[in-house]
Amino acid sequence: MTVARDTYISRLLAHAGARTWPVVEGGPQGAARYPVLQGDEAWLAQIDELWLSSEPYAFSAQHLAEAQALCPQARVRLVDGELLSWWGPRSAAGLRYAAHLLATPA
């Protein structure tokens, strides 16, 4: 799954300098805000950064190889989903965290 571009998560990442894929808007609510991927989307081969979040789904180290297979060019890593997906008091820290992740060399 991924995040639509009109979600809090995608907008936070955009402020930090990242883009989420695909280019879709999910609307005000519902499953379209978190598009399910089939795994054969051509654009997956061009992803350079793939973050597996602890929120809203708790990805773990066991998912790293599967994610790497889907996006062979990507740097794949586990990230703190609370900082990236919980708005409000965590917003400033989440933005700093995302910017730090993007600036960290591979």
N, C-alpha and C positions, 0 to 999 in steps of 0.2 A: 504494500500500500504506500501511498504518498500523500501529500497535502495539496489541496487546491490553492491557488495563488491568492484567494481572498480570505484565507484563514489567518488567525493571529500568528501561528507558527511561521507561515510563509512570509508574512510581512515583517516579522522580527528578523528573519534570516536575510530578507532583502535589505533592511536597514544596516545589517552587518556586512553586506556585500555579496551575498549568495543569491542564486535563483533556484527555485524549485521546479521540478518537471513532473508531468507535462504542463504546458501552458493551458490551464483550465481554471474556470471559476466554479466554485461549488454551490454558490447560493447561500441563503441565510441559515440553512440548517440541513441536516440529513447526511446520508452516506456519501453523497457526491462531494462533500467537503474533504473526504479522505478516499480518493479514487483507488480502487483495487487494480493492481497490475496483473497481467497475464504471464509476464516473464519473457515474452518474445517481442516486446516493443523495440523497434530498431534504435531508438534514441538511447536505450540503456547502455549500449556499447560505447557511447560518447560521454557518459557521466564520469567526472573526475573526482568527485567527493561524495561519499555515501555514508550517512550517519544513521545508525541504528539506535533509536531512542529508548530510554527506560520508561517513557510515558507516551502515549496512552497504552502502548503494548510493551511489555517488558522483554525486549530483545536481550539476548545474552551471547556469550562467547560461542555457543553452539551454532548460532546463526551467521557467524562471520564468513565461513567458507561458502555457504549458499548465496549470500549477498555478493561475495566476490565473483562467483560464477556468473551471476546475472549482469554484473557491471565490471568486466575484466580490467578496464583501465582505471578504475576508481581506487582511491584510498578509502578503505572501509574501517569504520571505528564505532565503538559504543560511546554514546553521549548521554549526559544528564538531561532527561526529559522534563524534569521539574523546572529547570532553569529555562528551557526552550519553549515550553508549552503552557506554563502557568502565568497568566498575566497578573498585573497588580504589583504587589510588593517585590516580586521576583523579576519584574520587567527589566530594570536597569542592570541587574546582575546577569540576566539572561542575554542581554545585548552584548555586554562585555565578554561573556563566555563564548558566544558565537563568533565574535570578532577575533578572540584569542584562538579559537579552533581553526578559523580560516587563515590566520597568520602563521600558525605552527607549521614548519616545514615537514614534508613527508618523511 
